[in-house]
Each structure stands twice: as structure tokens, then as C-alpha cells.
Amino acid sequence: MKYILLLLLLLTLSCKNQKKEVLLADREAPLGWIYLKMYDDKSFEFISSGLIRGGDKYPGTYELENDTVYFKYEGLAPKAGSKAIISNGFVHYFGGKYPERIEIKLNKMLPNK
């Protein structure tokens, strides 16, 4: 009986720790792809992958204010920057070294945008 209770407790805890995707966006880049994955626990991953190189991952946390997302990276930030607007089915980065636009494939954050 103890083992069954322990197993149920472990299963319950593992289910609670699973992140749910609330926004997925991507676009094709020269020789690769750009991905943005945002989760319900306010974490995200910005991934730049290519055929020649592996993938550069830029994880961190985000804050959403109206339709603007503020990204706080755990380390280096991608050249796209740390601010973006969600509008018309795209995530539009601004304020970085270059503008980035990634098409939204799944959006549970702002259903009317």
C-alpha cells in the first residue's frame, strides 16, 4: 500500500511540473529555422537552428503587458532583441540589432490577436 501511495504522489508531482506551451512561432531562415516557444510558467526558448550548425538556444523568462512581450534572457540575448509585439499572427521583435518577424502557429496567450 505504501508503494502505491508513493507512486501516486510521484505521478501527481510530475504532472504538475510539466510546462504547457502557450505560444509557438517559427520561420524559415537562411539554411535553418528560427523558433520561439513560450510556456505557461513564464519561461521561453528562442532557438536559431541551421543545417551547418546545431542550434543556438536562448532561454529565459518573459512578461506580457497588453500585446508587448519583454524577454529576460538567462545569458546572451539573440540579436533580435528583448522586446516584441504580438500582432496579426506574428511576433514582431524590435529594438534589437535587426528586426525579426516570426509567424505564430499556436497562440493561447492572446486569442484575439
The first five atom37 places (N, CA, C, CB, O) and aatype in JSON, in Angstrom:
{
  "aatype": [12, 11, 18, 9, 10, 10, 10, 10, 10, 10, 10, 16, 10, 15, 4, 11, 2, 5, 11, 11, 6, 19, 10, 10, 0, 3, 1, 6, 0, 14, 10, 7, 17, 9, 18, 10, 11, 12, 18, 3, 3, 11, 15, 13, 6, 13, 9, 15, 15, 7, 10, 9, 1, 7, 7, 3, 11, 18, 14, 7, 16, 18, 6, 10, 6, 2, 3, 16, 19, 18, 13, 11, 18, 6, 7, 10, 0, 14, 11, 0, 7, 15, 11, 0, 9, 9, 15, 2, 7, 13, 19, 8, 18, 13, 7, 7, 11, 18, 14, 6, 1, 9, 6, 9, 11, 10, 2, 11, 12, 10, 14, 2, 11],
  "atom_mask": [
    [1, 1, 1, 1, 1],
    [1, 1, 1, 1, 1],
    [1, 1, 1, 1, 1],
    [1, 1, 1, 1, 1],
    [1, 1, 1, 1, 1],
    [1, 1, 1, 1, 1],
    [1, 1, 1, 1, 1],
    [1, 1, 1, 1, 1],
    [1, 1, 1, 1, 1],
    [1, 1, 1, 1, 1],
    [1, 1, 1, 1, 1],
    [1, 1, 1, 1, 1],
    [1, 1, 1, 1, 1],
    [1, 1, 1, 1, 1],
    [1, 1, 1, 1, 1],
    [1, 1, 1, 1, 1],
    [1, 1, 1, 1, 1],
    [1, 1, 1, 1, 1],
    [1, 1, 1, 1, 1],
    [1, 1, 1, 1, 1],
    [1, 1, 1, 1, 1],
    [1, 1, 1, 1, 1],
    [1, 1, 1, 1, 1],
    [1, 1, 1, 1, 1],
    [1, 1, 1, 1, 1],
    [1, 1, 1, 1, 1],
    [1, 1, 1, 1, 1],
    [1, 1, 1, 1, 1],
    [1, 1, 1, 1, 1],
    [1, 1, 1, 1, 1],
    [1, 1, 1, 1, 1],
    [1, 1, 1, 0, 1],
    [1, 1, 1, 1, 1],
    [1, 1, 1, 1, 1],
    [1, 1, 1, 1, 1],
    [1, 1, 1, 1, 1],
    [1, 1, 1, 1, 1],
    [1, 1, 1, 1, 1],
    [1, 1, 1, 1, 1],
    [1, 1, 1, 1, 1],
    [1, 1, 1, 1, 1],
    [1, 1, 1, 1, 1],
    [1, 1, 1, 1, 1],
    [1, 1, 1, 1, 1],
    [1, 1, 1, 1, 1],
    [1, 1, 1, 1, 1],
    [1, 1, 1, 1, 1],
    [1, 1, 1, 1, 1],
    [1, 1, 1, 1, 1],
    [1, 1, 1, 0, 1],
    [1, 1, 1, 1, 1],
    [1, 1, 1, 1, 1],
    [1, 1, 1, 1, 1],
    [1, 1, 1, 0, 1],
    [1, 1, 1, 0, 1],
    [1, 1, 1, 1, 1],
    [1, 1, 1, 1, 1],
    [1, 1, 1, 1, 1],
    [1, 1, 1, 1, 1],
    [1, 1, 1, 0, 1],
    [1, 1, 1, 1, 1],
    [1, 1, 1, 1, 1],
    [1, 1, 1, 1, 1],
    [1, 1, 1, 1, 1],
    [1, 1, 1, 1, 1],
    [1, 1, 1, 1, 1],
    [1, 1, 1, 1, 1],
    [1, 1, 1, 1, 1],
    [1, 1, 1, 1, 1],
    [1, 1, 1, 1, 1],
    [1, 1, 1, 1, 1],
    [1, 1, 1, 1, 1],
    [1, 1, 1, 1, 1],
    [1, 1, 1, 1, 1],
    [1, 1, 1, 0, 1],
    [1, 1, 1, 1, 1],
    [1, 1, 1, 1, 1],
    [1, 1, 1, 1, 1],
    [1, 1, 1, 1, 1],
    [1, 1, 1, 1, 1],
    [1, 1, 1, 0, 1],
    [1, 1, 1, 1, 1],
    [1, 1, 1, 1, 1],
    [1, 1, 1, 1, 1],
    [1, 1, 1, 1, 1],
    [1, 1, 1, 1, 1],
    [1, 1, 1, 1, 1],
    [1, 1, 1, 1, 1],
    [1, 1, 1, 0, 1],
    [1, 1, 1, 1, 1],
    [1, 1, 1, 1, 1],
    [1, 1, 1, 1, 1],
    [1, 1, 1, 1, 1],
    [1, 1, 1, 1, 1],
    [1, 1, 1, 0, 1],
    [1, 1, 1, 0, 1],
    [1, 1, 1, 1, 1],
    [1, 1, 1, 1, 1],
    [1, 1, 1, 1, 1],
    [1, 1, 1, 1, 1],
    [1, 1, 1, 1, 1],
    [1, 1, 1, 1, 1],
    [1, 1, 1, 1, 1],
    [1, 1, 1, 1, 1],
    [1, 1, 1, 1, 1],
    [1, 1, 1, 1, 1],
    [1, 1, 1, 1, 1],
    [1, 1, 1, 1, 1],
    [1, 1, 1, 1, 1],
    [1, 1, 1, 1, 1],
    [1, 1, 1, 1, 1],
    [1, 1, 1, 1, 1],
    [1, 1, 1, 1, 1]
  ],
  "atom_positions": [
    [[0.82, -1.19, 0.0], [0.0, 0.0, 0.0], [0.87, 1.26, 0.0], [-0.94, 0.0, 1.21], [0.54, 2.26, -0.65]],
    [[2.01, 1.2, 0.75], [2.91, 2.36, 0.8], [3.45, 2.67, -0.59], [4.07, 2.1, 1.78], [3.57, 3.84, -0.97]],
    [[3.77, 1.63, -1.34], [4.35, 1.82, -2.66], [3.34, 2.44, -3.63], [4.86, 0.49, -3.21], [3.7, 3.26, -4.48]],
    [[2.1, 2.06, -3.5], [1.06, 2.63, -4.36], [0.87, 4.11, -4.06], [-0.28, 1.87, -4.18], [0.76, 4.91, -4.98]],
    [[0.84, 4.47, -2.78], [0.71, 5.88, -2.4], [1.91, 6.7, -2.87], [0.55, 6.02, -0.89], [1.75, 7.82, -3.35]],
    [[3.09, 6.14, -2.74], [4.29, 6.82, -3.2], [4.26, 7.01, -4.72], [5.54, 6.02, -2.8], [4.61, 8.08, -5.22]],
    [[3.84, 5.99, -5.44], [3.72, 6.08, -6.89], [2.71, 7.15, -7.29], [3.33, 4.74, -7.47], [2.98, 7.93, -8.2]],
    [[1.56, 7.18, -6.63], [0.55, 8.2, -6.92], [1.07, 9.6, -6.63], [-0.72, 7.93, -6.11], [0.8, 10.53, -7.39]],
    [[1.79, 9.76, -5.56], [2.37, 11.05, -5.22], [3.37, 11.49, -6.28], [3.03, 10.99, -3.85], [3.36, 12.65, -6.69]],
    [[4.23, 10.59, -6.71], [5.21, 10.92, -7.75], [4.55, 11.27, -9.07], [6.18, 9.76, -7.94], [4.99, 12.19, -9.77]],
    [[3.52, 10.55, -9.43], [2.79, 10.85, -10.66], [2.12, 12.22, -10.59], [1.74, 9.78, -10.94], [2.14, 12.97, -11.57]],
    [[1.54, 12.54, -9.45], [0.9, 13.85, -9.28], [1.92, 14.97, -9.38], [0.17, 13.92, -7.92], [1.66, 15.97, -10.04]],
    [[3.05, 14.81, -8.75], [4.09, 15.84, -8.8], [4.66, 16.0, -10.19], [5.19, 15.51, -7.83], [4.94, 17.12, -10.61]],
    [[4.84, 14.92, -10.91], [5.4, 15.02, -12.26], [4.41, 15.69, -13.21], [5.77, 13.62, -12.8], [4.83, 16.4, -14.13]],
    [[3.13, 15.5, -13.01], [2.14, 16.16, -13.85], [2.11, 17.66, -13.59], [0.76, 15.56, -13.6], [1.91, 18.45, -14.51]],
    [[2.31, 18.06, -12.35], [2.3, 19.48, -12.02], [3.49, 20.21, -12.61], [2.28, 19.66, -10.52], [3.38, 21.39, -12.92]],
    [[4.62, 19.53, -12.77], [5.83, 20.17, -13.24], [5.92, 20.27, -14.76], [7.01, 19.43, -12.73], [6.88, 20.85, -15.27]],
    [[4.96, 19.74, -15.48], [5.0, 19.81, -16.93], [4.54, 21.18, -17.4], [4.13, 18.71, -17.55], [3.47, 21.67, -17.01]],
    [[5.36, 21.79, -18.23], [5.02, 23.1, -18.79], [4.07, 22.9, -19.96], [6.3, 23.87, -19.23], [4.14, 21.91, -20.68]],
    [[3.18, 23.86, -20.12], [2.28, 23.84, -21.27], [2.64, 24.99, -22.2], [0.79, 23.94, -20.81], [2.86, 26.12, -21.77]],
    [[2.69, 24.67, -23.48], [3.01, 25.68, -24.48], [1.82, 26.63, -24.64], [3.37, 25.02, -25.84], [0.69, 26.18, -24.81]],
    [[2.09, 27.92, -24.58], [1.03, 28.91, -24.77], [1.22, 29.7, -26.05], [0.99, 29.85, -23.58], [0.28, 30.34, -26.53]],
    [[2.44, 29.66, -26.61], [2.67, 30.32, -27.89], [3.83, 29.62, -28.58], [2.96, 31.84, -27.7], [4.89, 29.41, -27.99]],
    [[3.62, 29.27, -29.84], [4.66, 28.68, -30.69], [4.73, 29.48, -31.97], [4.39, 27.16, -30.99], [3.7, 29.75, -32.6]],
    [[5.93, 29.86, -32.36], [6.11, 30.62, -33.59], [7.4, 30.16, -34.25], [6.12, 32.17, -33.32], [8.34, 29.73, -33.57]],
    [[7.45, 30.27, -35.58], [8.67, 29.92, -36.29], [8.7, 30.58, -37.65], [8.81, 28.41, -36.42], [7.69, 31.09, -38.14]],
    [[9.87, 30.54, -38.24], [10.04, 30.99, -39.63], [11.28, 30.32, -40.19], [10.15, 32.54, -39.73], [12.19, 29.94, -39.46]],
    [[11.28, 30.18, -41.49], [12.46, 29.65, -42.17], [13.51, 30.75, -42.23], [12.11, 29.11, -43.59], [13.19, 31.9, -42.53]],
    [[14.74, 30.4, -41.96], [15.87, 31.32, -42.05], [16.85, 30.77, -43.08], [16.56, 31.51, -40.65], [16.73, 29.61, -43.48]],
    [[17.81, 31.59, -43.51], [18.8, 31.04, -44.44], [19.48, 29.81, -43.84], [19.85, 32.12, -44.81], [20.13, 29.91, -42.8]],
    [[19.34, 28.69, -44.49], [19.93, 27.42, -44.06], [19.47, 26.98, -42.68], [21.42, 27.52, -44.07], [20.25, 26.36, -41.94]],
    [[18.23, 27.27, -42.3], [17.76, 26.82, -41.0], [16.39, 27.38, -40.64], [0.0, 0.0, 0.0], [15.6, 27.75, -41.5]],
    [[16.14, 27.44, -39.33], [14.86, 27.89, -38.81], [15.07, 28.74, -37.56], [13.94, 26.69, -38.51], [16.08, 28.6, -36.87]],
    [[14.1, 29.6, -37.28], [14.01, 30.36, -36.03], [12.74, 29.87, -35.34], [13.98, 31.93, -36.29], [11.67, 29.81, -35.96]],
    [[12.85, 29.54, -34.06], [11.7, 29.06, -33.28], [11.56, 29.9, -32.02], [11.86, 27.56, -32.93], [12.55, 30.33, -31.43]],
    [[10.33, 30.12, -31.61], [10.04, 30.72, -30.32], [9.01, 29.82, -29.64], [9.52, 32.21, -30.46], [7.95, 29.55, -30.19]],
    [[9.35, 29.37, -28.43], [8.44, 28.54, -27.63], [8.23, 29.24, -26.3], [9.0, 27.08, -27.43], [9.18, 29.48, -25.56]],
    [[6.98, 29.57, -26.0], [6.64, 30.23, -24.73], [5.72, 29.31, -23.94], [5.98, 31.62, -24.98], [4.83, 28.66, -24.49]],
    [[5.94, 29.27, -22.63], [5.23, 28.33, -21.76], [4.4, 29.05, -20.7], [6.22, 27.39, -21.09], [4.59, 30.23, -20.43]],
    [[3.48, 28.29, -20.1], [2.56, 28.86, -19.1], [3.24, 29.25, -17.8], [1.47, 27.87, -18.81], [2.64, 29.96, -16.99]],
    [[4.46, 28.81, -17.57], [5.18, 29.18, -16.34], [6.04, 30.43, -16.55], [6.06, 28.02, -15.87], [6.91, 30.73, -15.72]],
    [[5.81, 31.17, -17.64], [6.52, 32.4, -17.99], [7.95, 32.16, -18.47], [6.56, 33.33, -16.81], [8.76, 33.09, -18.49]],
    [[8.27, 30.93, -18.86], [9.58, 30.64, -19.43], [9.44, 30.59, -20.95], [10.16, 29.3, -18.87], [8.33, 30.45, -21.49]],
    [[10.58, 30.7, -21.64], [10.57, 30.63, -23.1], [11.91, 30.13, -23.59], [10.23, 32.02, -23.72], [12.89, 30.07, -22.85]],
    [[11.94, 29.78, -24.88], [13.16, 29.45, -25.59], [13.1, 30.09, -26.97], [13.35, 27.89, -25.7], [12.13, 29.9, -27.7]],
    [[14.11, 30.85, -27.31], [14.3, 31.38, -28.65], [15.41, 30.51, -29.24], [14.65, 32.95, -28.66], [16.51, 30.46, -28.68]],
    [[15.14, 29.84, -30.35], [16.09, 28.88, -30.91], [16.39, 29.26, -32.36], [15.53, 27.43, -30.83], [15.48, 29.45, -33.17]],
    [[17.66, 29.36, -32.66], [18.12, 29.6, -34.02], [18.89, 28.36, -34.44], [19.01, 30.89, -34.13], [19.98, 28.09, -33.94]],
    [[18.32, 27.6, -35.37], [18.97, 26.35, -35.78], [19.3, 26.43, -37.27], [18.07, 25.13, -35.49], [18.68, 27.17, -38.03]],
    [[20.28, 25.64, -37.66], [20.69, 25.65, -39.04], [21.21, 24.32, -39.5], [0.0, 0.0, 0.0], [21.47, 23.42, -38.69]],
    [[21.38, 24.19, -40.8], [21.89, 22.96, -41.37], [23.38, 22.8, -41.09], [21.64, 22.93, -42.87], [23.86, 21.68, -40.89]],
    [[24.1, 23.9, -41.07], [25.55, 23.85, -40.88], [25.89, 23.74, -39.39], [26.22, 25.09, -41.48], [26.77, 22.96, -39.02]],
    [[25.21, 24.51, -38.56], [25.48, 24.46, -37.13], [24.32, 23.78, -36.43], [25.72, 25.88, -36.55], [23.27, 23.55, -37.04]],
    [[24.48, 23.46, -35.17], [23.41, 22.86, -34.39], [22.31, 23.88, -34.15], [0.0, 0.0, 0.0], [21.73, 24.39, -35.11]],
    [[22.04, 24.16, -32.93], [21.04, 25.15, -32.6], [21.51, 26.03, -31.46], [0.0, 0.0, 0.0], [22.03, 25.54, -30.46]],
    [[21.34, 27.32, -31.63], [21.64, 28.25, -30.55], [20.36, 28.48, -29.77], [22.23, 29.61, -31.1], [19.36, 28.95, -30.32]],
    [[20.38, 28.14, -28.48], [19.2, 28.3, -27.63], [19.4, 29.49, -26.7], [18.92, 27.01, -26.81], [20.46, 29.65, -26.09]],
    [[18.38, 30.3, -26.61], [18.38, 31.46, -25.75], [17.18, 31.35, -24.8], [18.34, 32.79, -26.58], [16.1, 31.86, -25.12]],
    [[17.34, 30.69, -23.66], [16.22, 30.53, -22.73], [16.09, 31.73, -21.79], [16.39, 29.25, -21.9], [17.01, 32.55, -21.67]],
    [[14.94, 31.82, -21.15], [14.73, 32.88, -20.17], [13.3, 32.91, -19.7], [0.0, 0.0, 0.0], [12.57, 31.92, -19.8]],
    [[12.9, 34.07, -19.19], [11.53, 34.29, -18.74], [10.97, 35.51, -19.47], [11.47, 34.48, -17.19], [11.72, 36.32, -20.02]],
    [[9.66, 35.63, -19.47], [9.02, 36.74, -20.16], [7.93, 37.36, -19.3], [8.43, 36.28, -21.5], [7.4, 36.73, -18.38]],
    [[7.61, 38.6, -19.61], [6.48, 39.31, -19.03], [5.63, 39.82, -20.19], [6.94, 40.48, -18.09], [6.17, 40.33, -21.17]],
    [[4.34, 39.7, -20.07], [3.42, 40.15, -21.1], [2.64, 41.34, -20.57], [2.47, 39.01, -21.54], [2.0, 41.25, -19.53]],
    [[2.69, 42.47, -21.28], [1.92, 43.66, -20.96], [1.14, 44.04, -22.21], [2.84, 44.84, -20.47], [1.71, 44.49, -23.2]],
    [[-0.17, 43.85, -22.15], [-1.06, 44.04, -23.29], [-0.59, 43.16, -24.44], [-1.09, 45.54, -23.73], [-0.66, 41.94, -24.32]],
    [[-0.1, 43.73, -25.54], [0.38, 42.91, -26.66], [1.9, 42.94, -26.79], [-0.26, 43.38, -27.97], [2.45, 42.48, -27.79]],
    [[2.59, 43.49, -25.79], [4.05, 43.58, -25.81], [4.65, 42.55, -24.87], [4.51, 45.0, -25.41], [4.21, 42.38, -23.74]],
    [[5.68, 41.86, -25.36], [6.37, 40.84, -24.58], [7.77, 41.36, -24.28], [6.43, 39.46, -25.34], [8.48, 41.84, -25.18]],
    [[8.16, 41.27, -23.01], [9.51, 41.64, -22.58], [10.23, 40.35, -22.19], [9.47, 42.66, -21.37], [9.82, 39.65, -21.26]],
    [[11.3, 40.05, -22.91], [12.06, 38.82, -22.69], [13.26, 39.12, -21.8], [12.51, 38.2, -24.04], [13.99, 40.09, -22.02]],
    [[13.47, 38.28, -20.8], [14.65, 38.38, -19.94], [15.44, 37.08, -20.15], [14.27, 38.59, -18.41], [15.01, 36.01, -19.74]],
    [[16.59, 37.2, -20.8], [17.39, 36.03, -21.15], [18.27, 35.61, -19.98], [18.27, 36.32, -22.39], [18.7, 36.44, -19.18]],
    [[18.53, 34.31, -19.88], [19.38, 33.78, -18.81], [20.85, 34.07, -19.08], [19.17, 32.28, -18.67], [21.64, 34.12, -18.14]],
    [[21.23, 34.27, -20.3], [22.61, 34.56, -20.67], [22.61, 35.57, -21.79], [0.0, 0.0, 0.0], [21.99, 36.63, -21.69]],
    [[23.31, 35.24, -22.86], [23.34, 36.11, -24.02], [21.96, 36.2, -24.66], [24.37, 35.6, -25.04], [21.17, 35.26, -24.62]],
    [[21.69, 37.35, -25.25], [20.43, 37.56, -25.96], [20.68, 37.47, -27.46], [19.79, 38.95, -25.58], [21.76, 37.84, -27.92]],
    [[19.71, 36.98, -28.22], [19.89, 36.98, -29.68], [19.86, 38.41, -30.21], [18.79, 36.12, -30.36], [19.39, 39.33, -29.53]],
    [[20.35, 38.59, -31.4], [20.42, 39.93, -31.99], [19.05, 40.53, -32.27], [21.2, 39.88, -33.27], [18.94, 41.74, -32.51]],
    [[18.0, 39.71, -32.23], [16.64, 40.22, -32.46], [16.2, 41.14, -31.33], [15.65, 39.06, -32.6], [15.34, 42.0, -31.53]],
    [[16.77, 40.98, -30.14], [16.46, 41.87, -29.03], [15.59, 41.23, -27.97], [0.0, 0.0, 0.0], [15.35, 40.02, -27.98]],
    [[15.11, 42.06, -27.06], [14.37, 41.55, -25.9], [12.95, 42.09, -25.79], [15.12, 41.87, -24.64], [12.32, 41.95, -24.74]],
    [[12.45, 42.72, -26.84], [11.07, 43.21, -26.84], [10.39, 42.81, -28.14], [11.03, 44.76, -26.67], [11.0, 42.79, -29.2]],
    [[9.1, 42.47, -28.02], [8.34, 42.1, -29.21], [6.88, 42.46, -29.02], [8.5, 40.59, -29.51], [6.38, 42.54, -27.9]],
    [[6.22, 42.66, -30.14], [4.77, 42.9, -30.15], [4.12, 41.71, -30.83], [4.4, 44.26, -30.87], [4.6, 41.24, -31.87]],
    [[3.02, 41.23, -30.25], [2.24, 40.16, -30.87], [1.09, 40.83, -31.62], [1.71, 39.13, -29.79], [0.24, 41.48, -31.01]],
    [[1.08, 40.65, -32.93], [0.07, 41.33, -33.75], [-0.11, 40.62, -35.08], [0.47, 42.79, -33.99], [0.86, 40.19, -35.7]],
    [[-1.35, 40.5, -35.51], [-1.69, 39.97, -36.83], [-1.04, 38.63, -37.15], [-1.31, 40.96, -37.88], [-0.6, 38.4, -38.27]],
    [[-0.99, 37.75, -36.16], [-0.46, 36.41, -36.39], [1.05, 36.3, -36.38], [0.0, 0.0, 0.0], [1.59, 35.28, -36.8]],
    [[1.74, 37.35, -35.92], [3.2, 37.34, -35.89], [3.72, 37.89, -34.57], [3.76, 38.16, -37.05], [3.04, 38.65, -33.88]],
    [[4.93, 37.47, -34.23], [5.7, 38.07, -33.15], [6.71, 38.97, -33.83], [6.4, 36.97, -32.21], [7.57, 38.5, -34.56]],
    [[6.61, 40.29, -33.58], [7.48, 41.28, -34.2], [8.48, 41.78, -33.15], [6.65, 42.47, -34.78], [8.11, 42.53, -32.25]],
    [[9.73, 41.37, -33.28], [10.78, 41.85, -32.38], [11.19, 43.25, -32.82], [12.01, 40.89, -32.37], [11.21, 43.56, -34.01]],
    [[11.52, 44.1, -31.85], [12.01, 45.44, -32.17], [13.03, 45.86, -31.11], [10.84, 46.47, -32.25], [13.07, 45.31, -30.02]],
    [[13.85, 46.83, -31.46], [14.83, 47.35, -30.52], [16.13, 46.57, -30.48], [0.0, 0.0, 0.0], [17.02, 46.92, -29.71]],
    [[16.25, 45.52, -31.28], [17.49, 44.74, -31.32], [18.39, 45.22, -32.45], [0.0, 0.0, 0.0], [18.19, 46.31, -32.99]],
    [[19.36, 44.42, -32.81], [20.28, 44.78, -33.89], [19.63, 44.62, -35.26], [21.54, 43.93, -33.81], [20.08, 45.23, -36.23]],
    [[18.58, 43.82, -35.33], [17.83, 43.69, -36.57], [16.39, 43.34, -36.21], [18.45, 42.6, -37.51], [16.14, 42.72, -35.18]],
    [[15.43, 43.75, -37.04], [14.03, 43.37, -36.76], [13.81, 41.9, -37.11], [13.04, 44.27, -37.55], [14.35, 41.4, -38.1]],
    [[13.02, 41.24, -36.32], [12.7, 39.83, -36.55], [11.19, 39.69, -36.55], [13.35, 38.9, -35.45], [10.5, 40.33, -35.76]],
    [[10.69, 38.85, -37.44], [9.25, 38.59, -37.53], [9.06, 37.09, -37.65], [8.59, 39.34, -38.73], [9.54, 36.46, -38.59]],
    [[8.33, 36.51, -36.66], [8.14, 35.07, -36.61], [6.64, 34.78, -36.64], [8.81, 34.45, -35.33], [5.87, 35.37, -35.88]],
    [[6.23, 33.88, -37.51], [4.81, 33.56, -37.66], [4.32, 32.67, -36.52], [4.55, 32.86, -39.01], [4.96, 31.67, -36.18]],
    [[3.19, 33.04, -35.93], [2.6, 32.3, -34.81], [1.86, 31.08, -35.36], [1.65, 33.2, -33.98], [1.03, 31.19, -36.27]],
    [[2.15, 29.92, -34.78], [1.47, 28.67, -35.15], [0.46, 28.26, -34.09], [2.5, 27.55, -35.36], [-0.54, 27.61, -34.41]],
    [[0.72, 28.63, -32.82], [-0.18, 28.32, -31.7], [-0.17, 29.52, -30.77], [0.25, 27.01, -30.94], [0.89, 29.99, -30.37]],
    [[-1.36, 30.02, -30.42], [-1.43, 31.17, -29.53], [-2.57, 30.99, -28.54], [-1.61, 32.48, -30.33], [-3.74, 31.15, -28.89]],
    [[-2.22, 30.67, -27.32], [-3.2, 30.57, -26.23], [-3.06, 31.75, -25.29], [-3.04, 29.25, -25.45], [-3.71, 31.79, -24.25]],
    [[-2.21, 32.72, -25.64], [-1.97, 33.89, -24.8], [-2.95, 35.0, -25.13], [-0.54, 34.38, -24.96], [-3.63, 35.53, -24.25]],
    [[-3.01, 35.35, -26.41], [-3.86, 36.45, -26.88], [-4.74, 35.92, -27.99], [-3.01, 37.66, -27.37], [-4.4, 36.08, -29.16]],
    [[-5.86, 35.31, -27.67], [-6.67, 34.65, -28.71], [-7.2, 35.58, -29.78], [-7.81, 33.95, -28.07], [-7.49, 35.12, -30.88]],
    [[-7.35, 36.86, -29.49], [-7.92, 37.78, -30.49], [-6.88, 38.49, -31.32], [-8.78, 38.79, -29.8], [-7.22, 39.35, -32.14]],
    [[-5.62, 38.16, -31.13], [-4.56, 38.87, -31.86], [-4.1, 38.08, -33.05], [-3.37, 39.17, -30.94], [-3.21, 38.51, -33.78]]
  ]
}
